[in-house]
C-alpha cells in the first residue's frame, strides 16, 4: 500500500509543478502586455479614459488590460488601441509568448476595412486604393475577402448595427445560396447600390433577383436585374467587436 501511495504522491507533485509552470508562463505573457500598454499610455500623455474613448472600447476593459490580470485582449480591440497610442500590436506584445504573437500577427489573415458599405461608391466593393485598417487572423474566416462593419438596422436581428461581417466574393453568380445574406454591389442601372440584404430568386423573371431586409420593420422588396450586379459577396460569418 505504501508503494502505491508513494507513486500517487510523486505523480501529484509532478502534476502540480506542470500546472504551476503553465500558469506562471501565462501570467508572464499577460503581465507583459499590461506592462507595455502602461508604458505606451504614459508616453502618449493621454489618460486611460481618453485612450478608451478614442479606441471605442470601454474604460473598464482597458483598465483590466493595464493591471497584472489574466486578460487576453481581442485582436480587433488591441489593434485599435495600438493605433490610438501610435504604436503597433507587435510592440505591445513584445517579449511575450510566440504563440500569443501569432494570434495577433498583423501580416496574416483577412483585411478589415472600416468603411460604410452603403456609403462607399466605386466599381468594386473594395477600392484598391483603400488601405485596410489591419488584418484579422481568425482561422474560421481566413478564406474570406474582407471584414466590414455594418451600420443600420435593416438586417436586424440577423445582423446588428455595429457587427462585423466576414464576406467572401461569389465568383460564379450562376450559383447562389438563395435566402442567405449577401453584400450586393450594383452599377448605375440599379442606382449604384451598396447594400447588405437577403437575396431570393424572382419567380416572375429569372433574370432578376429580389433583395430583402430581415428586419420586419423594413417593408417592401427591391427587385434588380442580375446584369446590373457588378460584384456579389456572401456573408460567411458575423462577429461582434468583443469577439475579436
C-alpha positions as a LaTeX table, in Angstrom:
\begin{tabular}{lrrr}
\hline
Residue & $x$ (\AA) & $y$ (\AA) & $z$ (\AA) \\
\hline
Unk1 & 0.00 & 0.00 & 0.00 \\
Unk2 & 2.91 & 2.33 & 0.80 \\
Unk3 & 4.32 & 1.74 & $-2.71$ \\
Unk4 & 1.14 & 2.95 & $-4.41$ \\
Unk5 & 0.91 & 5.85 & $-2.00$ \\
Unk6 & 4.42 & 6.98 & $-2.91$ \\
Unk7 & 3.67 & 6.71 & $-6.64$ \\
Unk8 & 0.48 & 8.74 & $-6.20$ \\
Unk9 & 2.34 & 11.44 & $-4.28$ \\
Unk10 & 5.07 & 11.66 & $-6.93$ \\
Unk11 & 2.54 & 11.95 & $-9.76$ \\
Unk12 & 0.52 & 14.52 & $-7.83$ \\
Unk13 & 3.61 & 16.57 & $-7.19$ \\
Unk14 & 4.63 & 16.43 & $-10.85$ \\
Unk15 & 1.13 & 17.46 & $-11.97$ \\
Unk16 & 1.13 & 20.45 & $-9.63$ \\
Unk17 & 4.52 & 21.56 & $-10.93$ \\
Unk18 & 3.28 & 21.40 & $-14.53$ \\
Unk19 & 0.17 & 23.39 & $-13.68$ \\
Unk20 & 2.27 & 25.94 & $-11.80$ \\
Unk21 & 4.67 & 26.39 & $-14.73$ \\
Unk22 & 1.84 & 26.77 & $-17.22$ \\
Unk23 & 0.01 & 29.27 & $-15.03$ \\
Unk24 & 3.20 & 31.19 & $-14.37$ \\
Unk25 & 4.04 & 31.43 & $-18.09$ \\
Unk26 & 0.51 & 32.58 & $-18.96$ \\
Unk27 & 0.65 & 35.18 & $-16.20$ \\
Unk28 & 4.01 & 36.43 & $-17.53$ \\
Unk29 & 2.53 & 36.91 & $-21.03$ \\
Unk30 & $-0.48$ & 38.83 & $-19.69$ \\
Unk31 & 1.83 & 40.85 & $-17.45$ \\
Unk32 & 4.00 & 41.73 & $-20.46$ \\
Unk33 & 1.03 & 43.14 & $-22.37$ \\
Unk34 & $-0.14$ & 45.18 & $-19.38$ \\
Unk35 & 3.39 & 46.49 & $-18.76$ \\
Unk36 & 3.90 & 47.54 & $-22.39$ \\
Unk37 & 0.42 & 49.01 & $-22.54$ \\
Unk38 & 1.02 & 51.17 & $-19.46$ \\
Unk39 & 4.31 & 52.43 & $-20.93$ \\
Unk40 & 2.61 & 53.31 & $-24.22$ \\
Unk41 & $-0.20$ & 55.16 & $-22.43$ \\
Unk42 & 2.31 & 57.14 & $-20.35$ \\
Unk43 & 4.22 & 58.14 & $-23.49$ \\
Unk44 & 1.01 & 59.23 & $-25.23$ \\
Unk45 & 0.27 & 61.79 & $-22.48$ \\
Unk46 & $-3.35$ & 60.66 & $-22.60$ \\
Unk47 & $-5.44$ & 59.29 & $-19.76$ \\
Unk48 & $-6.82$ & 55.75 & $-19.89$ \\
Unk49 & $-10.27$ & 57.23 & $-20.29$ \\
Unk50 & $-9.17$ & 59.26 & $-23.32$ \\
Unk51 & $-7.50$ & 56.23 & $-24.91$ \\
Unk52 & $-10.58$ & 54.09 & $-24.33$ \\
Unk53 & $-12.87$ & 56.71 & $-25.89$ \\
Unk54 & $-10.67$ & 57.15 & $-28.96$ \\
Unk55 & $-10.35$ & 53.37 & $-29.41$ \\
Unk56 & $-14.11$ & 52.91 & $-28.93$ \\
Unk57 & $-13.77$ & 50.41 & $-26.09$ \\
Unk58 & $-14.98$ & 50.63 & $-22.51$ \\
Unk59 & $-12.79$ & 52.23 & $-19.85$ \\
Unk60 & $-13.35$ & 49.15 & $-17.67$ \\
Unk61 & $-11.96$ & 46.87 & $-20.38$ \\
Unk62 & $-8.83$ & 48.98 & $-20.93$ \\
Unk63 & $-8.23$ & 49.24 & $-17.19$ \\
Unk64 & $-8.39$ & 45.45 & $-16.88$ \\
Unk65 & $-5.68$ & 45.11 & $-19.53$ \\
Unk66 & $-3.38$ & 47.53 & $-17.73$ \\
Unk67 & $-3.17$ & 45.56 & $-14.50$ \\
Unk68 & $-1.50$ & 42.18 & $-13.92$ \\
Unk69 & $-4.70$ & 40.39 & $-14.73$ \\
Unk70 & $-5.48$ & 37.15 & $-16.57$ \\
Unk71 & $-6.97$ & 39.01 & $-19.52$ \\
Unk72 & $-6.36$ & 38.47 & $-23.23$ \\
Unk73 & $-7.34$ & 41.48 & $-25.37$ \\
Unk74 & $-9.31$ & 40.73 & $-28.52$ \\
Unk75 & $-7.32$ & 41.15 & $-31.74$ \\
Unk76 & $-9.54$ & 43.91 & $-33.16$ \\
Unk77 & $-9.60$ & 45.96 & $-29.94$ \\
Unk78 & $-5.85$ & 45.62 & $-29.42$ \\
Unk79 & $-5.16$ & 46.87 & $-32.96$ \\
Unk80 & $-7.40$ & 49.89 & $-32.37$ \\
Unk81 & $-5.72$ & 50.72 & $-29.06$ \\
Unk82 & $-2.30$ & 50.40 & $-30.68$ \\
Unk83 & $-3.32$ & 52.81 & $-33.45$ \\
Unk84 & $-4.62$ & 55.38 & $-30.92$ \\
Unk85 & $-1.34$ & 55.14 & $-28.99$ \\
Unk86 & 0.75 & 55.50 & $-32.13$ \\
Unk87 & 2.34 & 52.10 & $-31.70$ \\
Unk88 & 1.88 & 48.59 & $-33.06$ \\
Unk89 & 0.49 & 45.35 & $-31.72$ \\
Unk90 & 3.95 & 43.80 & $-32.05$ \\
Unk91 & 5.34 & 46.39 & $-29.64$ \\
Unk92 & 2.51 & 45.87 & $-27.17$ \\
Unk93 & 3.14 & 42.11 & $-27.01$ \\
Unk94 & 6.94 & 42.36 & $-27.32$ \\
Unk95 & 8.79 & 39.65 & $-25.36$ \\
Unk96 & 5.58 & 37.70 & $-25.00$ \\
Unk97 & 4.97 & 34.09 & $-25.96$ \\
Unk98 & 5.48 & 33.24 & $-29.67$ \\
Unk99 & 2.02 & 31.63 & $-29.85$ \\
Unk100 & 0.49 & 34.81 & $-28.49$ \\
Unk101 & 2.28 & 36.84 & $-31.16$ \\
Unk102 & 0.91 & 34.51 & $-33.82$ \\
Unk103 & $-2.63$ & 35.26 & $-32.67$ \\
Unk104 & $-2.10$ & 38.98 & $-33.26$ \\
Unk105 & 0.14 & 38.75 & $-36.34$ \\
Unk106 & $-0.66$ & 41.80 & $-38.47$ \\
Unk107 & 0.70 & 40.18 & $-41.63$ \\
Unk108 & $-1.67$ & 37.24 & $-41.62$ \\
Unk109 & $-5.39$ & 36.87 & $-42.05$ \\
Unk110 & $-8.07$ & 38.92 & $-43.81$ \\
Unk111 & $-8.11$ & 42.73 & $-44.23$ \\
Unk112 & $-10.51$ & 44.79 & $-42.15$ \\
Unk113 & $-11.87$ & 47.91 & $-43.84$ \\
Unk114 & $-13.55$ & 50.42 & $-41.55$ \\
Unk115 & $-15.95$ & 51.75 & $-44.17$ \\
Unk116 & $-19.70$ & 52.02 & $-44.51$ \\
Unk117 & $-20.73$ & 49.57 & $-47.22$ \\
Unk118 & $-23.78$ & 51.59 & $-48.23$ \\
Unk119 & $-21.89$ & 54.89 & $-48.41$ \\
Unk120 & $-18.91$ & 53.63 & $-50.40$ \\
Unk121 & $-19.13$ & 54.14 & $-54.16$ \\
Unk122 & $-16.67$ & 52.53 & $-56.58$ \\
Unk123 & $-16.72$ & 49.95 & $-59.33$ \\
Unk124 & $-15.86$ & 47.31 & $-56.77$ \\
Unk125 & $-16.73$ & 46.94 & $-53.11$ \\
Unk126 & $-13.14$ & 47.44 & $-52.03$ \\
Unk127 & $-11.33$ & 50.18 & $-53.93$ \\
Unk128 & $-7.71$ & 49.05 & $-54.49$ \\
Unk129 & $-6.52$ & 52.48 & $-53.34$ \\
Unk130 & $-8.01$ & 51.94 & $-49.88$ \\
Unk131 & $-5.58$ & 50.64 & $-47.30$ \\
Unk132 & $-7.05$ & 48.22 & $-44.75$ \\
Unk133 & $-7.04$ & 49.28 & $-41.13$ \\
Unk134 & $-5.35$ & 45.99 & $-40.19$ \\
Unk135 & $-5.51$ & 42.26 & $-40.73$ \\
Unk136 & $-7.72$ & 39.91 & $-38.72$ \\
Unk137 & $-6.28$ & 36.45 & $-38.28$ \\
Unk138 & $-9.35$ & 34.40 & $-37.35$ \\
Unk139 & $-8.95$ & 30.88 & $-38.74$ \\
Unk140 & $-12.63$ & 30.06 & $-39.47$ \\
Unk141 & $-12.86$ & 33.07 & $-41.82$ \\
Unk142 & $-9.35$ & 33.23 & $-43.27$ \\
Unk143 & $-10.66$ & 32.24 & $-46.72$ \\
Unk144 & $-12.82$ & 35.38 & $-46.86$ \\
Unk145 & $-12.25$ & 38.50 & $-48.95$ \\
Unk146 & $-12.66$ & 41.10 & $-46.21$ \\
Unk147 & $-14.14$ & 42.07 & $-42.86$ \\
Unk148 & $-16.50$ & 45.05 & $-42.87$ \\
Unk149 & $-18.59$ & 46.82 & $-40.21$ \\
Unk150 & $-22.35$ & 47.07 & $-40.68$ \\
Unk151 & $-24.30$ & 50.21 & $-39.83$ \\
Unk152 & $-28.07$ & 50.45 & $-39.73$ \\
Unk153 & $-30.87$ & 48.13 & $-38.66$ \\
Unk154 & $-32.28$ & 46.79 & $-41.92$ \\
Unk155 & $-30.78$ & 43.34 & $-41.25$ \\
Unk156 & $-31.72$ & 43.20 & $-37.55$ \\
Unk157 & $-31.86$ & 40.79 & $-35.76$ \\
Unk158 & $-29.70$ & 38.67 & $-38.10$ \\
Unk159 & $-27.05$ & 41.39 & $-38.25$ \\
Unk160 & $-26.99$ & 44.18 & $-35.69$ \\
Unk161 & $-25.67$ & 47.67 & $-36.26$ \\
Unk162 & $-22.00$ & 47.66 & $-35.24$ \\
Unk163 & $-21.49$ & 43.97 & $-36.03$ \\
Unk164 & $-18.63$ & 42.97 & $-38.30$ \\
Unk165 & $-19.28$ & 40.69 & $-41.24$ \\
Unk166 & $-16.83$ & 38.33 & $-42.90$ \\
Unk167 & $-17.56$ & 38.31 & $-46.62$ \\
Unk168 & $-16.35$ & 36.14 & $-49.50$ \\
Unk169 & $-16.71$ & 37.10 & $-53.14$ \\
Unk170 & $-19.06$ & 34.98 & $-55.23$ \\
Unk171 & $-17.06$ & 34.26 & $-58.38$ \\
Unk172 & $-19.81$ & 32.32 & $-60.15$ \\
Unk173 & $-23.07$ & 34.25 & $-59.91$ \\
Unk174 & $-24.95$ & 31.40 & $-61.56$ \\
Unk175 & $-24.57$ & 29.51 & $-58.31$ \\
Unk176 & $-26.13$ & 31.49 & $-55.47$ \\
Unk177 & $-27.17$ & 30.39 & $-51.99$ \\
Unk178 & $-30.69$ & 31.81 & $-52.04$ \\
Unk179 & $-32.05$ & 33.17 & $-48.80$ \\
Unk180 & $-28.59$ & 33.97 & $-47.41$ \\
Unk181 & $-27.26$ & 37.43 & $-46.59$ \\
Unk182 & $-25.06$ & 38.97 & $-49.28$ \\
Unk183 & $-23.31$ & 42.26 & $-49.96$ \\
Unk184 & $-24.62$ & 43.40 & $-53.33$ \\
Unk185 & $-22.73$ & 45.92 & $-55.44$ \\
Unk186 & $-24.60$ & 47.28 & $-58.49$ \\
Unk187 & $-23.95$ & 49.63 & $-61.36$ \\
Unk188 & $-25.80$ & 52.74 & $-62.50$ \\
Unk189 & $-28.68$ & 50.65 & $-63.87$ \\
Unk190 & $-29.59$ & 49.82 & $-60.26$ \\
Unk191 & $-28.64$ & 53.19 & $-58.74$ \\
Unk192 & $-25.07$ & 52.24 & $-57.75$ \\
Unk193 & $-26.26$ & 50.35 & $-54.70$ \\
Unk194 & $-24.01$ & 49.00 & $-51.98$ \\
Unk195 & $-26.18$ & 47.07 & $-49.59$ \\
Unk196 & $-26.38$ & 44.04 & $-47.31$ \\
Unk197 & $-29.56$ & 42.07 & $-47.91$ \\
Unk198 & $-31.03$ & 38.58 & $-48.12$ \\
Unk199 & $-31.34$ & 37.60 & $-51.77$ \\
Unk200 & $-34.02$ & 35.47 & $-53.43$ \\
Unk201 & $-34.82$ & 34.42 & $-57.00$ \\
Unk202 & $-37.59$ & 36.25 & $-58.80$ \\
Unk203 & $-40.24$ & 33.70 & $-59.81$ \\
Unk204 & $-41.64$ & 36.00 & $-62.49$ \\
Unk205 & $-38.31$ & 36.66 & $-64.21$ \\
Unk206 & $-35.20$ & 34.51 & $-63.88$ \\
Unk207 & $-33.08$ & 37.48 & $-65.00$ \\
Unk208 & $-33.98$ & 39.43 & $-61.86$ \\
Unk209 & $-33.28$ & 38.89 & $-58.16$ \\
Unk210 & $-35.03$ & 40.10 & $-55.03$ \\
Unk211 & $-33.23$ & 41.97 & $-52.24$ \\
Unk212 & $-34.97$ & 41.74 & $-48.88$ \\
Unk213 & $-34.27$ & 43.11 & $-45.41$ \\
Unk214 & $-34.51$ & 40.70 & $-42.50$ \\
Unk215 & $-35.92$ & 43.41 & $-40.23$ \\
Unk216 & $-39.74$ & 43.14 & $-40.39$ \\
Unk217 & $-39.91$ & 46.90 & $-39.87$ \\
Unk218 & $-38.44$ & 47.44 & $-43.34$ \\
Unk219 & $-41.31$ & 46.77 & $-45.73$ \\
Unk220 & $-41.05$ & 46.00 & $-49.40$ \\
Unk221 & $-38.59$ & 44.16 & $-51.62$ \\
Unk222 & $-36.12$ & 45.62 & $-54.06$ \\
Unk223 & $-36.01$ & 43.89 & $-57.44$ \\
Unk224 & $-32.96$ & 44.37 & $-59.65$ \\
Unk225 & $-31.70$ & 42.95 & $-62.93$ \\
Unk226 & $-28.97$ & 40.36 & $-62.46$ \\
Unk227 & $-26.95$ & 42.03 & $-65.19$ \\
Unk228 & $-26.69$ & 45.17 & $-63.03$ \\
Unk229 & $-24.73$ & 43.31 & $-60.36$ \\
Unk230 & $-21.07$ & 44.31 & $-60.51$ \\
Unk231 & $-19.96$ & 42.08 & $-57.65$ \\
Unk232 & $-21.55$ & 39.84 & $-55.06$ \\
Unk233 & $-20.23$ & 38.71 & $-51.68$ \\
Unk234 & $-21.78$ & 36.13 & $-49.39$ \\
Unk235 & $-21.77$ & 36.87 & $-45.66$ \\
Unk236 & $-19.92$ & 33.86 & $-44.25$ \\
Unk237 & $-19.89$ & 34.97 & $-40.66$ \\
Unk238 & $-20.95$ & 37.63 & $-38.20$ \\
Unk239 & $-18.85$ & 38.65 & $-35.23$ \\
Unk240 & $-19.14$ & 41.34 & $-32.62$ \\
Unk241 & $-16.22$ & 43.61 & $-31.83$ \\
Unk242 & $-15.87$ & 41.97 & $-28.41$ \\
Unk243 & $-15.24$ & 38.60 & $-30.04$ \\
Unk244 & $-12.12$ & 39.74 & $-31.87$ \\
\hline
\end{tabular}
